Amino acid sequence: MISFLAQPGGLDALQAPEIDYWAMAPLLIVLGAACVGVLVEAFLAKPQRWPVQVILTVLTFAFAGLTLGLRLTKDPKGLTTVAGALSIDRPALFLWGTLLALGFGAMLMIADRSVEPGGSFVASAAIRPGTIQDRAQAGQHGMQTEVFPLALFALAGMMTFVAANDLLTMFIALEVMSLPLYLMCGLARRRRLISQEAALKYFLLGAFASAFFLYGLALLYGYAQSVKLADIAEATGGTDRSDTLLYAGFGLLLVGLLFKASVGPFHTWTPDVYQGAPTPVTAFMGACTKVAAFGAILRVLQVAFKASSWEWEYVLWAVAIVSMAIGAILGITQTDVKRMIAYSSIAHAGFLLLGSIALNHDGLSSTLFYLLTYGFTTLAAFGVVSLVRNADGEATHLSQWAGLAKRSPLVAAVFSFLLLALAGIPLTSGFIGKFVVFRAALAEGMGPLVVVALIASAVAAFFYLRVIVLMYFSEPAADGPAVSVPGAFTTAAITLGVVVTLLLGVLPGFALDWAGAAGFVF
Amino acid sequence: MTEHVAQATGIASWAWLLIAFPALGATILLLAGKKARGWGHLLGSATVIASFAVGLATFLDAVGRSPEERVRELHLFSWIPVQALQVDFGLRLDPLSLVFVLLITGVGSLIHIYSIGYMAHDQEHRVGKANEERSRFFAYLNLFVSAMLILVLGNGFVTLYFGWEGVGLASYLLIAFYQHRPAAATAAKKAFLMNRVGDLGLAIAIFIMFNRLGTTQYTEVFSRAGEFTQPELLAIALLLLLGACGKSGQFPLQAWLPDAMEGPTPVSALIHAATMVTAGVYLIARSNPIYNLTPDGRLGVVIIGTITLLIGCIVGCAYDDFKKVLAYSTVSQIGYMILAVGLGPIGYALGIMHLLTHGFFKAGLFLGAGSVMHGMNDEGNIRKMGGLRKHMPITFVTWTLGYLALIGFPFLSGYYSKDAIIEAAFSQEGWRAWVFGGAALLGAGLTAFYMTRLFLLVFMGEERWKKLKSADGRDYHPHESPLTMTVPMIILAIGSVAVGFLLSKGNTLATWLEPALGELQEGGHGPIPHEIVGWLVLALSALGALTAYLIHGRKSVAVERPLKVAFPIRAARNDLYANAINEAIFARPGTWLTRALVFVDNKGVDGVVLGSAALLQGSSSRLRRMQTGFVRSYALSMLVGSVIVMAALILVRF
């Protein structure tokens, strides 16, 4: 079917496409493991599911990582497969690696059962919140282990999303990654109403955005007679076709993508969903969804719409400015840690968009690098958030974080370090990321935008530093939260994030080399 | 002057060890912290003694050479290799720096040894934990010695400045060594701030040199000193003098030095009497090629020296605190040295000679004071003492020798060095001879007066302490100090007696210093012949001592200081209002300036900053309301955003 749509007038020439299974191996392994995970849920008894799912997940990531590593050693440029529907080129491999590493960290947090006894997920999702049964299950030890295959499906969707070389594949990948996420958002063990509300909001708005994407796809097909990115690029290269179709289609498509990347003004879901979702899922979304969405934006802009860039460039300038302003300004008055990080992610989306608009090699490599750094920092930050708890679960209100350094100096120091990385202070990866992105943007003549970005960084630094001041220089509240001693899984996830944040801040060279190894293949 | 300077070879090429030993000692002791409790004092003393040995070897090596070969340099490394600014870190081993090396490491060794006994006891009854802090004390002392050696051995002004700041740091740390005493902390701060004023002068002088010559190394600057214009020379001379005033406690920056006596007594002896405070004299003597070219600059130096020596004498007469009297005596004696080096070629060597003899007898006097206070429960008020000669015989004898040397008793050290300066001051022409010579002469009389007063109140007369108790309620039991303290005092006393004669006999020192300072010239014939000046000095000193005896020696001394006294004494007791003057000249304008800046900062800068913060905060709160929590409004905002994006995209084409 893909080839049918991809090749105009190809009704007669329907034939099985060539598939390079080895090149696709990491993706197939994750997707296959997700299916196996569903079978595990169906056939194993409840107590056995968690350990089996954990082992399955670890093996999945091990093999996927292994095949990815083998892939990296050969074929320096990359290839397209499945009749050009997937492009497994260097950026795709870099993003796959990033997604796998971040996904692994998030899965560790999802699997953790020590921070919240029994895990962050509800034992039985079907029970109505607020009822007697619900209170009983809150103390129960089990959890809905369906979250494992769901996360793997989402991850497989993301991996497809960043490698998709035509819009239809991209749309399917978008749905594959989104639907599990909607569900996962609603699975919180505590505060289930707000969790389910978040899931519903995310679903409704996500469906709305998908509609935009699909409508844009249809218009672009009308314009280019093809959904292939390469064909669209060719069509924009100088024809007498209707530009209205092109730009209307492009705009609608873009709205769908910007929604996923939570770029302002399409960000409205982000704070509510980040706050309501279980923290491991928030970490997964914050890190991986951002990577996937910007991976797709990069590919769409650089492959399909490069030739027409001067027409839409300034519109995206405006979007980037709006996003940075919303993130930085609204972040100031937030009183909830998770919402604060959500607004921070909106500001970061603006910075990332800056790199994505810089349609050159540096723009690509710097944005890829930024995604890597941002993902790990966010992952670790949410890991720390999950540790600060009181009797009602996580204590996310900022007033509860006052004086945290006096009780838990290590946790406060780690969180301060991560906040400094988000603010972009030297010796953290955040600084290098911002530096390379701004440099690429400057080289493309986006000076004014870079100035706005610097101002936004300065404003955003205010609310990061405020939290540090709060932790170190305020008296702790009498009934303040305690910091749980994390189990091995969460410790590993936080350590991974912190080490990478520090490492990329001190020795960014090798990662920058990987990110800049080669461009898109289409 | 020195066109070509030979590279140091042989023993002298090891001269870097001079600095390295104490620097290493300081590093080890600071890193070891309390672990060094048991051995810190031994290591600290050993490094300085080792340094002394190296210094002595280098000195003997230089003695064995002909005078032309005695100025040598030891290049160590390129310190600041930046474009036009090339600063090499090297040592200048010449007769001038070598005598300083011997003074610093020699007297330094003695005082380190003395400190072993002094600080052990000191901590025992102060904190209750013996030796806890002693290794930190030795670390600072070692730091001081190495910095002071860098100061005198450096082969350029930047290296000198490095050492200059290093000794300032060590001095600051040591004055504030008794951190629990607010007075000590305040004194350290005062010393630090007043030294900054002087350091600023030194720094600007160095900038001027670099600006004109493009270098700050001694050899270059001195051989090309003729390239400076006259105003530049005057400016450099006066700015270097300002630096010297700060470091050496000269008018108008003298007020910090008496307060610095809040530090432990060995510190007062080593840093604030024998070595660091003479750095100003060294600086001027070292820069002699510059001062030789500017008579006006020299006149400035002479004036400052004269004013200071009088201030020191006058205030010294009024104080009742043992160490503060000695401190003002130091101020006054350094005034003599500054006066001497200000006289130019007829005085450089005399200034250095007085510096050396003073180093011996003043260090001895301070150690004696420490020994007395040590035996008297740390009592510093001389009105509460008296008759201590019987209880502390060794301290008494050594202190008396130092005292006699200071007031210029015939054939002791001070007699040779101070008389020579007074004679040189008289050998100028016209009014200068009368003003400066007369002041120096008067100073000699006053010195004899206050020192005799001190001597009588402490060691002679009735034992006033018998009826009193110390501040912490104990009785006084004066006793002699341990050997580690008395032996250094004995050695210094011998030095006080003999050094003057040895150095002046046949102009030994002046000849030795010729390669660095030029030939010591004979002064002109002043209004009074030299022999008569000598007799006048003796007569006035005797008169001073006699007056002191008449006032304090024959009748009993009140334990409480009399409050109703004439204005001159009141003024002297208030440091001649030096603090008030400083307050008016430096502190008030500074306060006004900062107030004005704070005002501008509050209203202007903060206004902008806080205003923008308030703007952001306000817009944040307002925008926040758009996040209603309703999906319908979210969807609406998305729709509006999409419409705008689409409209913009499509409209761009028209």
Interface residues (C-beta under 8 A of the other chain):
Chain A: L200 K201 L204 L205 F208 A209 F212 D243 T244 Y247 A248 F250 G251 L252 L254 V255 F259 P265 F266 T268 W269 P271 D272 E311 W312 Y314 V315 A318 V319 I326 I329 L330 G331 I332 T333 V459 F462
Chain B: A613 L616 Q617 S619 S620 S621 L623 R624 Q627 G629 V631 S633 Y634 A635 S637 M638 V640 G641 S642 V645 M646 A648 L649 I650 V652 R653
